[in-house]
């Protein structure tokens, strides 16, 4: 709201400068966007008005705040001839020049109209300059008057060309199905029965609370106008504005809640301005349709409650002064005050609202900075907070940067990451030592919370098509963030995000990461390589280890991941054994291209369900154990196995064989994988490092050899392995 200082002084005699006023009102909850000097020692203060204070989208509303802050009287609009802001004296009743019918008093509880004859005139310089300062373009005297009244007292108005209203009738009704109207911006719009219109006998002439129609627009040929001043249901105006994609000064005020007591006063002010600038005169009474008048809301304010909430007692005189200056009627009671909120204060609904008003103007700087007395121990912290901090610290240490993306995304992006069903299957690269897979199995994402959800949650009234869906996964936002960085010249992008994802069944907390470019930063020694599946898989493994969740990987087929470069993360042990907790893999070129990534980029992603990870934790003893006193023995074993054999199965065979060996198997790892000369087609050579160690003795070569032979025999028996 752009407040012109000279305009403000018509309501309150304040001697403070624009800078001082901005600082004072800023401390009372109104953010100051800017202060702009004008000619003649005038100025414009641009306030950011919060959605709960539509009354302050006007000069009069802000004047009340200034009057309260400086303890000054306010000069309200009045019919008194000597009033600074004068209202015309008009009777109320039926008019022989316009008939008004309200067919839906739920969507339009009050509608006022008055007829006025127009005379040739132009907008005076003072009016035009104030409109320009308030960022409103002067158009014509009648239109300028309606805009002036809107800015001055906060009541949107509209003027119809009387001659264009068929039958000299106004009907406030719902639009008919398929009904169309060309609005003042020249756009033909199709309406629906959920929208309210202002119509004449034959057709719609305005979209209620949003914009007038071109057919009844006031022009230089207009001889008689009908002023409209109404109250429309906020939800109805908000819904209509969004469906039509049309935001106006009027809709901004109506959808927040206008003053249902200001309709007649707005017409009186418009007629007074009309007479003042010589643009016309009234012709008949105000037709005021107000079938169910609303009673002002009464709120009881307790003295003890006020002191308890603010933390300091406020003198009774200050409480009464503040509330009265703000326009409330206040009467004392046994334990406090009974206040009646005016109709323009739609935000005053309960005792806490009055306490806030007193606190704002008494001065939060007067509240003592004392720590509240603790009467009970502080509750333990939410376990999700340290968990998320640990995940954040771990991934940051791994070289990733945290990203924060929107919870609202476009449906097209979400659908790319929603598999209707994901197939667990053997991967073509499943014999790689760092991958694993089980038998082919179709897995429904809705039954496995580690996967992206298979149904979208649409937003009923999205701000735009870019934000029409709640994200079912963190991956769409992260992939778009990677694309944004790549478009701006970043080659290596490593991002992660911790956030909430949404499904019809509810919300879950997850962590996701996206990685493209180099596996590590450039180094003078060379040896740089591009990130691959196993880099991201390693980060996921490390994350599961730190969270004490035993995990294994099974190859999957998901429509947004490259076949053979995708795996599901499955709990390997504990109460949640075999539960799927996430996915890891390479994004398909088609999906990458759809999100604006260069075609040659390899983008690796992963996502884990943090809520399920917390439940899958297997507690590990923190007891200190002595370091081994006995030496360990290492043996390397190379075998040739079928290329389609999953490494996880080989791992399981070694673990099973290692449970009863002469030499205890302390650890083992895959350290080489080879295909080529000397290895049959369709087969692969794997090198395994076996580490043996006993806690109570030194192992003999014979014990170690028998143990190696036992493991080899199991591999030959189970997988037809051939030792190299």
C-alpha positions as CSV (number, residue, x, y, z in Angstrom):
1,X,0.0,0.0,0.0
2,X,1.6,3.3,-1.2
3,X,0.6,5.9,1.4
4,X,0.9,9.6,0.2
5,X,1.9,11.7,3.2
6,X,-0.3,14.7,2.2
7,X,-3.3,12.4,1.8
8,X,-2.7,10.9,5.3
9,X,-2.7,14.4,6.8
10,X,-6.3,14.9,5.7
11,X,-7.2,12.3,8.3
12,X,-4.7,13.0,11.1
13,X,-2.6,16.0,12.0
14,X,0.8,14.4,12.3
15,X,3.9,16.5,12.2
16,X,6.4,13.7,12.0
17,X,8.4,13.2,8.8
18,X,7.8,10.4,6.4
19,X,10.9,8.7,7.7
20,X,9.7,8.9,11.3
21,X,6.2,7.7,10.4
22,X,7.7,4.7,8.5
23,X,9.9,3.7,11.5
24,X,7.1,4.1,14.0
25,X,4.5,2.1,12.0
26,X,7.2,-0.4,10.9
27,X,7.7,-1.2,14.6
28,X,3.9,-2.0,14.8
29,X,4.0,-4.8,12.3
30,X,4.0,-3.1,8.9
31,X,7.1,-3.7,6.8
32,X,8.3,-0.7,5.0
33,X,9.3,-1.4,1.4
34,X,10.5,2.1,0.4
35,X,10.2,5.8,1.0
36,X,10.0,8.0,-2.1
37,X,10.2,11.8,-2.0
38,X,7.7,13.9,-4.0
39,X,7.5,17.5,-5.0
40,X,6.4,20.0,-2.4
41,X,7.9,18.3,0.6
42,X,5.5,15.4,0.1
43,X,6.4,11.7,0.1
44,X,5.2,8.2,-0.5
45,X,5.7,5.4,2.1
46,X,5.3,2.0,0.6
47,X,4.0,-0.5,3.2
48,X,3.8,-4.2,2.9
49,X,0.3,-5.1,4.2
50,X,-0.2,-8.6,5.6
51,X,-3.1,-10.6,4.4
52,X,-5.0,-10.4,7.7
53,X,-5.2,-6.5,7.6
54,X,-7.3,-5.6,4.6
55,X,-8.4,-2.5,6.4
56,X,-4.9,-1.1,6.0
57,X,-5.1,-1.3,2.2
58,X,-6.4,2.3,2.4
59,X,-5.3,5.7,3.6
60,X,-8.0,5.7,6.3
61,X,-6.9,2.3,7.7
62,X,-3.3,3.4,8.0
63,X,-4.4,6.8,9.4
64,X,-6.0,4.9,12.3
65,X,-2.6,3.2,12.9
66,X,-0.8,6.6,12.8
67,X,-3.3,8.2,15.1
68,X,-3.0,5.4,17.6
69,X,0.8,5.4,17.5
70,X,1.1,9.2,18.0
71,X,-2.0,9.5,20.3
72,X,-3.8,11.9,17.9
73,X,-7.4,12.3,17.0
74,X,-8.6,11.1,13.6
75,X,-10.9,13.1,11.3
76,X,-13.1,10.4,9.7
77,X,-15.2,11.0,6.6
78,X,-18.3,13.0,7.5
79,X,-21.4,14.7,5.9
80,X,-20.5,17.8,7.9
81,X,-20.0,20.7,5.4
82,X,-16.7,21.6,7.1
83,X,-15.3,18.0,7.2
84,X,-11.9,17.5,5.6
85,X,-13.0,14.3,3.9
86,X,-16.6,15.1,3.0
87,X,-19.5,12.7,2.3
88,X,-22.5,13.6,0.3
89,X,-25.8,13.6,2.1
90,X,-27.9,11.0,0.2
91,X,-31.2,9.3,1.2
92,X,-31.6,5.6,1.1
93,X,-34.5,3.8,-0.6
94,X,-35.9,2.6,-4.0
95,X,-34.9,4.4,-7.2
96,X,-37.0,4.9,-10.2
97,X,-33.9,4.9,-12.4
98,X,-32.3,1.6,-11.4
99,X,-33.8,-1.7,-10.0
100,X,-31.5,-3.9,-8.0
101,X,-32.1,-7.6,-7.2
102,X,-29.7,-9.8,-5.2
103,X,-30.4,-13.5,-6.1
104,X,-27.6,-14.9,-3.9
105,X,-27.1,-13.1,-0.6
106,X,-24.7,-15.7,0.6
107,X,-22.1,-14.7,-2.0
108,X,-23.2,-11.0,-1.9
109,X,-24.5,-10.1,1.6
110,X,-24.7,-6.4,0.7
111,X,-25.0,-4.5,-2.5
112,X,-25.5,-0.7,-2.9
113,X,-26.0,1.3,-6.0
114,X,-26.8,4.9,-6.9
115,X,-27.4,6.8,-10.2
116,X,-25.6,10.0,-11.0
117,X,-25.7,12.3,-14.0
118,X,-22.3,13.0,-15.6
119,X,-21.1,16.5,-16.7
120,X,-18.1,17.3,-18.8
121,X,-15.0,17.7,-16.6
122,X,-11.5,16.5,-16.2
123,X,-9.7,15.1,-13.2
124,X,-8.0,17.8,-11.2
125,X,-4.2,17.8,-10.9
126,X,-4.3,17.0,-7.1
127,X,-6.4,13.9,-7.7
128,X,-4.4,12.7,-10.7
129,X,-1.0,13.3,-8.9
130,X,-2.2,11.3,-5.8
131,X,-3.4,8.4,-8.0
132,X,0.0,8.4,-9.9
133,X,1.8,8.4,-6.6
134,X,-0.2,5.4,-5.5
135,X,0.7,3.7,-8.7
136,X,-2.7,4.0,-10.3
137,X,-3.1,5.4,-13.9
138,X,-5.6,8.3,-14.2
139,X,-8.2,7.4,-16.9
140,X,-11.3,9.6,-16.7
141,X,-13.0,11.6,-14.0
142,X,-15.6,8.9,-13.1
143,X,-13.1,6.0,-13.2
144,X,-10.6,8.2,-11.3
145,X,-13.2,8.8,-8.6
146,X,-13.9,5.1,-8.1
147,X,-10.1,4.4,-7.9
148,X,-9.6,7.3,-5.5
149,X,-12.4,6.1,-3.1
150,X,-10.9,2.6,-3.2
151,X,-7.5,3.8,-2.1
152,X,-8.9,6.3,0.4
153,X,-11.4,4.2,2.4
154,X,-10.6,0.7,1.1
155,X,-13.9,0.0,-0.6
156,X,-13.7,-1.1,-4.2
157,X,-16.2,0.5,-6.5
158,X,-17.4,0.2,-10.1
159,X,-19.3,2.5,-12.4
160,X,-21.6,1.2,-15.2
161,X,-22.8,3.2,-18.1
162,X,-26.5,3.5,-17.3
163,X,-27.5,3.4,-20.9
164,X,-25.8,0.1,-21.5
165,X,-27.8,-1.7,-18.7
166,X,-30.7,-3.4,-20.4
167,X,-34.0,-2.7,-18.7
168,X,-32.2,-0.4,-16.2
169,X,-31.9,-3.4,-14.0
170,X,-29.0,-4.9,-11.9
171,X,-29.2,-8.6,-11.0
172,X,-26.6,-10.0,-8.7
173,X,-26.6,-13.7,-9.6
174,X,-24.5,-16.8,-10.4
175,X,-23.2,-17.1,-13.9
176,X,-25.0,-19.4,-16.2
177,X,-23.2,-22.5,-17.5
178,X,-21.1,-21.5,-20.5
179,X,-21.9,-17.8,-20.1
180,X,-19.3,-15.4,-21.5
181,X,-18.2,-11.9,-20.9
182,X,-15.6,-9.6,-22.4
183,X,-13.9,-7.8,-19.4
184,X,-12.4,-4.4,-19.4
185,X,-9.0,-5.8,-20.5
186,X,-10.6,-6.9,-23.8
187,X,-10.4,-10.6,-23.0
188,X,-13.4,-12.9,-23.6
189,X,-13.9,-15.1,-20.6
190,X,-16.1,-18.2,-20.1
191,X,-17.8,-18.3,-16.7
192,X,-19.3,-21.1,-14.7
193,X,-22.1,-21.4,-12.1
194,X,-19.6,-21.1,-9.2
195,X,-18.9,-17.5,-10.2
196,X,-20.9,-14.5,-9.2
197,X,-21.8,-11.8,-11.8
198,X,-23.4,-8.5,-12.0
199,X,-25.9,-8.7,-14.8
200,X,-28.6,-6.5,-16.4
201,X,-31.9,-8.0,-17.7
202,X,-30.1,-9.8,-20.6
203,X,-26.5,-10.6,-19.8
204,X,-23.6,-10.4,-17.4
205,X,-22.0,-7.0,-17.2
206,X,-19.3,-7.6,-14.6
207,X,-17.5,-10.4,-12.8
208,X,-18.4,-9.7,-9.2
209,X,-15.4,-8.4,-7.2
210,X,-12.9,-8.9,-10.0
211,X,-13.5,-6.8,-13.1
212,X,-16.2,-5.0,-15.0
213,X,-17.4,-5.8,-18.5
214,X,-16.5,-3.9,-21.6
215,X,-20.1,-3.6,-22.8
216,X,-21.0,-1.2,-19.9
217,X,-17.7,0.6,-19.7
218,X,-17.9,4.3,-18.9
219,X,-16.7,6.4,-21.9
220,X,-16.6,10.1,-23.0
221,X,-20.2,9.6,-24.4
222,X,-21.6,8.4,-21.1
223,X,-24.3,10.7,-19.7
224,X,-25.4,8.8,-16.7
225,X,-23.6,6.3,-14.5
226,X,-24.6,3.7,-11.9
227,X,-22.1,3.6,-9.0
228,X,-21.7,0.1,-7.5
229,X,-20.4,-0.5,-4.0
230,X,-20.8,-4.1,-2.6
231,X,-19.5,-6.7,-0.3
232,X,-18.7,-10.1,-1.8
233,X,-17.8,-13.3,0.0
234,X,-14.0,-13.5,0.1
235,X,-13.8,-17.2,-0.8
236,X,-16.0,-16.6,-3.9
237,X,-13.9,-13.8,-5.2
238,X,-10.7,-15.7,-4.5
239,X,-11.9,-18.8,-6.4
240,X,-13.2,-16.7,-9.3
241,X,-10.0,-14.7,-9.6
242,X,-7.8,-17.8,-9.7
243,X,-10.0,-19.7,-12.1
244,X,-10.0,-16.7,-14.5
245,X,-6.3,-16.0,-13.9
246,X,-7.3,-12.4,-13.2
247,X,-5.9,-10.4,-10.3
248,X,-7.0,-6.8,-9.7
249,X,-6.9,-4.2,-7.0
250,X,-10.6,-5.0,-6.3
251,X,-10.1,-8.7,-6.0
252,X,-7.1,-8.2,-3.7
253,X,-9.3,-6.4,-1.3
254,X,-12.4,-8.5,-1.6
255,X,-10.7,-11.8,-1.2
256,X,-9.0,-10.7,2.0
257,X,-12.3,-9.3,3.5
258,X,-13.8,-5.9,2.8
259,X,-15.7,-3.8,5.3
260,X,-19.4,-4.8,5.1
261,X,-20.3,-1.4,6.7
262,X,-18.6,0.8,4.1
263,X,-20.8,0.4,1.0
264,X,-23.1,3.4,1.5
265,X,-20.2,5.6,2.7
266,X,-18.2,4.8,-0.4
267,X,-21.0,6.0,-2.7
268,X,-21.5,9.1,-0.6
269,X,-17.7,9.8,-0.9
270,X,-17.8,9.2,-4.7
271,X,-20.7,11.6,-5.1
272,X,-19.0,14.2,-3.0
273,X,-15.9,14.0,-5.1
274,X,-18.0,14.1,-8.2
275,X,-19.6,17.4,-7.1
276,X,-16.3,18.8,-5.9
277,X,-14.6,18.4,-9.3
278,X,-17.7,19.3,-11.3
279,X,-18.0,15.9,-12.9
280,X,-21.7,15.4,-12.1
281,X,-24.5,15.2,-9.5
282,X,-26.5,12.5,-7.9
283,X,-29.9,11.5,-9.3
284,X,-31.9,9.6,-6.7
285,X,-31.2,7.7,-3.5
286,X,-28.8,5.0,-2.6
287,X,-30.4,1.6,-3.3
288,X,-28.9,-0.5,-0.4
289,X,-29.7,-4.2,-0.4
290,X,-28.7,-5.5,3.0
291,X,-31.2,-8.2,3.9
292,X,-29.3,-9.7,6.9
293,X,-27.3,-6.9,8.7
294,X,-24.3,-8.2,10.6
295,X,-23.8,-7.4,14.2
296,X,-20.4,-6.1,15.4
297,X,-18.4,-8.8,17.2
298,X,-18.1,-8.5,21.0
299,X,-14.8,-9.7,22.6
300,X,-14.0,-9.9,26.3
301,X,-10.5,-8.9,27.3
302,X,-9.3,-10.1,30.7
303,X,-6.8,-7.9,32.5
304,X,-4.9,-10.8,34.0
305,X,-4.7,-12.6,30.7
306,X,-3.3,-9.5,29.0
307,X,-0.6,-9.2,31.6
308,X,0.2,-13.0,31.4
309,X,0.5,-13.1,27.6
310,X,2.5,-9.9,27.3
311,X,4.6,-10.6,30.4
312,X,4.1,-7.0,31.7
313,X,1.1,-5.2,33.2
314,X,-0.3,-2.5,30.9
315,X,-2.0,0.5,32.5
316,X,-5.8,0.5,32.1
317,X,-5.7,3.9,30.6
318,X,-3.4,2.8,27.9
319,X,-5.5,-0.3,27.1
320,X,-8.6,1.9,26.6
321,X,-6.7,4.5,24.7
322,X,-5.2,2.1,22.2
323,X,-8.4,0.2,21.5
324,X,-10.5,3.3,21.1
325,X,-8.0,4.9,18.8
326,X,-8.1,1.8,16.6
327,X,-11.9,2.2,16.3
328,X,-13.2,-0.2,18.9
329,X,-15.9,0.6,21.4
330,X,-14.7,-0.3,24.9
331,X,-16.6,-0.7,28.1
332,X,-15.1,-1.7,31.5
333,X,-16.1,-4.9,33.2
334,X,-15.3,-6.6,36.5
335,X,-12.1,-8.4,35.3
336,X,-11.2,-6.3,32.3
337,X,-13.0,-4.8,29.3
338,X,-15.8,-5.7,26.8
339,X,-14.8,-4.5,23.4
340,X,-16.8,-4.3,20.2
341,X,-14.8,-4.7,17.0
342,X,-15.8,-2.5,14.1
343,X,-16.8,-4.2,10.8
344,X,-13.6,-3.0,9.1
345,X,-11.5,-5.1,11.5
346,X,-12.2,-8.5,10.1
347,X,-9.1,-9.9,11.9
348,X,-10.4,-9.3,15.4
349,X,-12.1,-12.5,16.4
350,X,-10.9,-13.5,19.9
351,X,-9.2,-12.2,23.0
352,X,-5.7,-13.0,21.7
353,X,-6.3,-10.6,18.8
354,X,-7.0,-7.7,21.2
355,X,-3.9,-8.6,23.3
356,X,-1.9,-8.4,20.1
357,X,-3.3,-4.9,19.3
358,X,-2.5,-3.6,22.8
359,X,1.0,-5.1,22.6
360,X,1.7,-3.6,19.2
361,X,0.9,-0.1,20.2
362,X,1.9,-0.2,23.8
363,X,5.3,-1.1,22.4
364,X,7.1,-4.5,22.4
365,X,10.2,-2.6,23.4
366,X,8.6,-2.0,26.8
367,X,8.3,-5.7,27.5
368,X,10.9,-6.9,30.0
369,X,13.5,-9.2,28.6
370,X,13.1,-11.9,31.3
371,X,13.4,-15.6,30.9
372,X,10.2,-17.4,31.8
373,X,10.1,-19.5,35.0
374,X,10.4,-23.2,34.2
375,X,7.8,-25.2,36.1
376,X,8.7,-28.6,34.4
377,X,11.7,-30.1,32.6
378,X,12.0,-29.3,28.9
379,X,10.6,-32.1,26.7
380,X,13.2,-34.2,24.9
381,X,14.1,-33.0,21.4
382,X,12.3,-34.6,18.4
383,X,14.5,-37.5,17.4
384,X,14.1,-36.5,13.8
385,X,16.1,-33.3,14.4
386,X,19.4,-35.0,15.4
387,X,18.9,-37.6,12.8
388,X,18.5,-35.0,10.0
389,X,21.5,-33.2,11.4
390,X,23.6,-36.3,11.2
391,X,22.5,-37.0,7.6
392,X,23.2,-33.4,6.7
393,X,26.7,-33.5,8.2
394,X,27.5,-36.8,6.6
395,X,26.5,-35.8,3.1
396,X,28.2,-32.4,3.4
397,X,31.4,-34.2,4.4
398,X,31.0,-36.4,1.3
399,X,31.3,-33.3,-0.9
400,X,27.6,-32.7,-1.6
401,X,25.9,-29.3,-1.2
402,X,22.4,-29.0,0.4
403,X,19.6,-27.8,-1.8
404,X,16.1,-26.6,-0.8
405,X,13.5,-27.0,-3.5
406,X,9.8,-26.3,-3.6
407,X,7.2,-28.7,-2.1
408,X,4.9,-27.6,-5.0
409,X,6.0,-28.8,-8.4
410,X,4.4,-29.2,-11.8
411,X,2.5,-32.4,-12.6
412,X,4.6,-33.1,-15.7
413,X,7.8,-33.2,-13.6
414,X,6.2,-35.4,-10.9
415,X,4.8,-37.9,-13.3
416,X,8.3,-38.7,-14.7
417,X,9.3,-40.1,-11.3
418,X,6.2,-42.1,-10.6
419,X,6.6,-45.8,-11.5
420,X,3.2,-47.6,-11.7
421,X,5.2,-50.7,-10.8
422,X,8.9,-51.3,-10.4
423,X,10.4,-54.6,-11.3
424,X,13.1,-56.2,-9.2
425,X,15.2,-58.1,-11.6
426,X,18.7,-59.3,-12.4
427,X,20.8,-56.5,-13.8
428,X,23.1,-57.0,-16.8
429,X,25.9,-55.8,-14.5
430,X,24.8,-57.8,-11.5
431,X,28.1,-59.6,-11.1
432,X,29.8,-56.3,-10.4
433,X,31.1,-56.7,-6.8
434,X,29.2,-53.6,-5.6
435,X,25.7,-54.6,-7.0
436,X,23.3,-57.2,-6.0
437,X,20.0,-58.5,-7.2
438,X,17.4,-61.2,-6.5
439,X,15.0,-63.1,-8.7
440,X,12.7,-61.1,-11.0
441,X,9.8,-59.6,-9.0
442,X,7.2,-56.9,-9.6
443,X,7.0,-54.4,-6.8
444,X,4.2,-51.9,-6.3
445,X,5.6,-48.6,-5.0
446,X,2.5,-48.0,-2.9
447,X,3.4,-51.2,-1.0
448,X,7.0,-50.2,-0.5
449,X,7.4,-46.8,1.1
450,X,11.0,-46.5,-0.1
451,X,9.9,-45.9,-3.6
452,X,8.4,-42.8,-5.1
453,X,4.6,-42.8,-4.6
454,X,2.4,-44.0,-7.5
455,X,-0.4,-41.4,-7.1
456,X,-0.2,-37.6,-7.1
457,X,-1.7,-35.2,-4.8
458,X,-3.1,-32.3,-6.8
459,X,-3.5,-28.8,-5.5
460,X,-7.1,-27.5,-5.8
461,X,-6.3,-23.9,-6.5
462,X,-2.7,-23.7,-7.7
463,X,-1.0,-20.4,-8.1
464,X,0.2,-21.5,-11.5
465,X,0.7,-24.7,-13.6
466,X,4.3,-24.8,-12.3
467,X,3.0,-25.4,-8.8
468,X,-0.1,-27.6,-9.2
469,X,1.1,-30.8,-7.5
470,X,2.6,-31.8,-4.1
471,X,5.9,-33.5,-4.7
472,X,5.7,-37.3,-4.4
473,X,9.5,-37.4,-4.4
474,X,12.5,-35.1,-3.8
475,X,14.0,-36.2,-7.1
476,X,12.1,-33.9,-9.5
477,X,13.2,-30.8,-7.7
478,X,16.8,-32.0,-7.3
479,X,17.1,-33.0,-11.0
480,X,15.7,-29.5,-12.0
481,X,18.3,-27.9,-9.6
482,X,21.1,-29.9,-11.4
483,X,19.7,-28.7,-14.7
484,X,19.7,-25.1,-13.5
485,X,23.3,-25.4,-12.4
486,X,24.4,-27.0,-15.7
487,X,22.7,-24.3,-17.7
488,X,24.8,-21.8,-15.8
489,X,28.1,-23.4,-16.6
490,X,28.6,-25.7,-13.6
491,X,30.2,-29.0,-14.8
492,X,30.3,-30.9,-11.5
493,X,27.1,-30.7,-9.5
494,X,26.6,-32.7,-6.3
495,X,23.3,-31.9,-4.4
496,X,21.3,-33.4,-1.6
497,X,18.0,-32.5,0.0
498,X,16.2,-33.5,3.2
499,X,12.5,-32.9,3.0
500,X,8.9,-34.1,3.0
501,X,7.2,-35.9,0.2
502,X,3.5,-36.3,-0.1
503,X,1.0,-39.1,-1.1
504,X,-2.7,-39.5,-0.6
505,X,-1.8,-41.8,2.4
506,X,0.1,-39.0,4.1
507,X,3.6,-37.5,4.4
508,X,7.1,-39.1,4.7
509,X,10.5,-37.6,5.4
510,X,13.2,-38.5,2.9
511,X,16.7,-37.7,1.8
512,X,17.7,-37.6,-1.8
513,X,20.9,-36.8,-3.8
514,X,21.7,-36.0,-7.4
515,X,25.3,-36.1,-8.8
516,X,26.7,-35.3,-12.2
517,X,30.1,-34.5,-13.5
518,X,33.4,-35.7,-11.9
519,X,33.5,-38.3,-9.2
520,X,36.0,-36.0,-7.4
521,X,37.4,-32.5,-7.9
522,X,40.2,-31.8,-10.4
523,X,43.7,-32.5,-9.1
524,X,47.1,-31.7,-10.7
525,X,48.0,-35.3,-10.6
526,X,45.3,-36.1,-13.1
527,X,43.3,-39.3,-13.0
528,X,39.9,-37.6,-13.0
529,X,36.9,-39.8,-13.9
530,X,33.2,-39.3,-14.3
531,X,30.8,-40.2,-11.5
532,X,29.2,-43.6,-11.9
533,X,26.6,-45.7,-10.2
534,X,29.0,-47.1,-7.6
535,X,30.0,-43.6,-6.3
536,X,26.4,-42.9,-5.4
537,X,25.8,-46.4,-4.1
538,X,28.8,-46.0,-1.9
539,X,27.4,-42.8,-0.4
540,X,24.1,-44.6,0.3
541,X,25.9,-47.5,1.9
542,X,27.9,-45.1,4.1
543,X,24.7,-43.3,5.1
544,X,23.0,-46.6,6.0
545,X,26.1,-47.6,8.0
546,X,26.1,-44.4,10.0
547,X,22.3,-44.8,10.7
548,X,23.0,-48.4,11.8
549,X,20.7,-49.9,9.2
550,X,22.0,-53.1,7.6
551,X,21.2,-52.8,3.9
552,X,21.6,-54.8,0.7
553,X,21.0,-53.8,-2.9
554,X,18.7,-55.5,-5.4
555,X,18.6,-54.6,-9.1
556,X,15.3,-53.0,-10.3
557,X,13.7,-51.7,-13.4
558,X,12.2,-48.3,-13.0
559,X,10.9,-46.2,-15.9
560,X,13.0,-43.2,-14.9
561,X,16.3,-45.1,-14.3
562,X,18.6,-46.8,-16.8
563,X,18.2,-50.5,-16.8
564,X,21.3,-52.2,-15.3
565,X,22.2,-48.9,-13.5
566,X,19.4,-49.1,-10.9
567,X,18.9,-50.8,-7.6
568,X,16.5,-50.8,-4.7
569,X,17.9,-50.4,-1.2
570,X,16.5,-53.2,1.1
571,X,16.8,-53.7,4.8
572,X,19.0,-56.8,5.3
573,X,18.3,-57.6,8.9
574,X,16.2,-56.7,11.9
575,X,12.5,-56.0,12.5
576,X,12.1,-54.4,9.1
577,X,13.9,-57.1,7.2
578,X,13.3,-57.1,3.4
579,X,11.5,-53.7,3.5
580,X,12.4,-51.4,0.6
581,X,13.8,-48.1,1.9
582,X,14.9,-46.4,-1.3
583,X,16.3,-46.3,-4.8
584,X,19.6,-45.6,-6.4
585,X,20.4,-45.3,-10.1
586,X,21.1,-43.3,-13.2
587,X,18.4,-41.1,-14.7
588,X,17.4,-42.1,-18.2
589,X,18.5,-39.8,-21.0
590,X,14.8,-39.3,-21.9
591,X,14.0,-38.0,-18.4
592,X,17.1,-35.9,-18.3
593,X,16.3,-34.3,-21.7
594,X,12.7,-33.6,-20.5
595,X,14.1,-31.6,-17.6
596,X,16.5,-29.6,-19.6
597,X,19.8,-31.4,-19.0
598,X,22.4,-31.7,-21.7
599,X,22.1,-35.0,-23.6
600,X,25.6,-36.2,-22.8
601,X,25.3,-35.8,-19.0
602,X,25.2,-38.8,-16.8
603,X,23.0,-38.0,-13.7
604,X,23.0,-40.4,-10.8
605,X,20.3,-40.1,-8.1
606,X,19.3,-41.8,-4.9
607,X,16.4,-41.4,-2.5
608,X,15.9,-43.0,1.0
609,X,12.9,-43.0,3.3
610,X,14.2,-41.5,6.5
611,X,11.2,-42.5,8.6
612,X,11.6,-46.2,7.6
613,X,15.3,-45.9,8.1
614,X,14.7,-44.9,11.7
615,X,12.4,-47.9,12.3
616,X,14.9,-50.2,10.6
617,X,17.8,-49.3,12.9
618,X,19.6,-52.3,14.4
619,X,21.2,-51.2,17.6
620,X,25.0,-51.8,17.8
621,X,26.7,-52.2,21.1
622,X,28.9,-49.2,22.0
623,X,31.0,-51.3,24.4
624,X,34.7,-50.9,23.9
625,X,36.4,-54.1,22.7
626,X,40.2,-54.8,22.9
627,X,42.2,-54.7,19.7
628,X,42.9,-58.2,18.3
629,X,46.1,-59.6,19.8
630,X,46.5,-62.4,17.2
631,X,47.8,-61.9,13.7
632,X,45.5,-62.1,10.7
633,X,46.1,-64.0,7.4
634,X,45.1,-62.8,4.0
635,X,44.4,-65.1,1.0
636,X,43.3,-64.0,-2.5
637,X,40.9,-66.2,-4.5
638,X,40.1,-65.7,-8.2
639,X,37.1,-67.4,-9.8
640,X,35.2,-67.4,-13.1
641,X,31.4,-67.3,-12.8
642,X,28.5,-66.6,-15.2
643,X,28.2,-62.9,-15.9
644,X,24.6,-62.8,-15.0
645,X,25.2,-64.1,-11.5
646,X,24.4,-61.4,-8.9
647,X,27.3,-60.5,-6.6
648,X,25.0,-60.5,-3.6
649,X,24.4,-64.2,-4.1
650,X,28.1,-64.9,-4.2
651,X,28.5,-62.8,-1.0
652,X,25.8,-64.9,0.7
653,X,27.4,-68.1,-0.3
654,X,30.8,-67.0,1.2
655,X,29.1,-65.9,4.4
656,X,27.2,-69.1,4.7
657,X,30.3,-71.2,4.2
658,X,32.3,-69.0,6.6
659,X,30.1,-69.8,9.6
660,X,32.0,-73.0,10.4
661,X,35.6,-72.9,9.2
662,X,38.8,-74.0,10.9
663,X,40.1,-70.5,10.5
664,X,37.4,-67.9,11.4
665,X,36.6,-65.6,8.5
666,X,37.0,-62.0,9.8
667,X,36.3,-60.1,6.5
668,X,36.2,-60.4,2.8
669,X,35.9,-58.1,-0.1
670,X,35.9,-58.0,-3.9
671,X,38.9,-56.2,-5.3
672,X,38.9,-57.0,-9.0
673,X,36.5,-57.7,-11.9
674,X,37.8,-58.8,-15.3
675,X,36.2,-59.7,-18.7
676,X,38.3,-60.2,-21.8
677,X,41.1,-62.4,-23.0
678,X,41.3,-65.7,-21.2
679,X,37.7,-65.5,-19.8
680,X,34.9,-67.2,-21.7
681,X,32.2,-65.1,-23.3
682,X,29.3,-64.5,-20.9
683,X,31.5,-65.1,-17.9
684,X,33.4,-62.8,-15.6
685,X,36.5,-63.2,-13.4
686,X,36.1,-62.0,-9.8
687,X,39.0,-61.6,-7.3
688,X,38.1,-62.0,-3.7
689,X,40.3,-61.1,-0.7
690,X,39.6,-63.3,2.3
691,X,40.9,-62.3,5.8
692,X,41.1,-64.9,8.5
693,X,41.8,-64.2,12.2
694,X,41.2,-66.0,15.5
695,X,40.8,-64.2,18.8
696,X,42.5,-66.8,20.9
697,X,45.4,-68.3,18.8
698,X,47.6,-67.9,15.9
699,X,46.3,-69.6,12.8
700,X,48.2,-72.3,11.0
701,X,48.7,-72.4,7.3
702,X,46.8,-75.7,7.3
703,X,43.8,-74.2,8.9
704,X,43.7,-71.3,6.5
705,X,44.2,-73.5,3.5
706,X,41.3,-75.8,4.6
707,X,39.1,-72.8,5.1
708,X,39.9,-71.4,1.6
709,X,39.2,-74.8,0.1
710,X,35.8,-75.0,2.0
711,X,34.8,-71.6,0.6
712,X,35.9,-72.5,-3.0
713,X,34.0,-75.8,-2.8
714,X,30.8,-74.0,-1.8
715,X,31.3,-71.6,-4.8
716,X,31.9,-74.5,-7.2
717,X,28.9,-76.4,-5.8
718,X,26.4,-73.5,-5.8
719,X,27.6,-71.5,-8.9
720,X,29.8,-73.8,-11.0
721,X,32.7,-71.5,-10.2
722,X,36.1,-72.2,-11.8
723,X,39.2,-71.2,-9.9
724,X,41.8,-69.3,-12.0
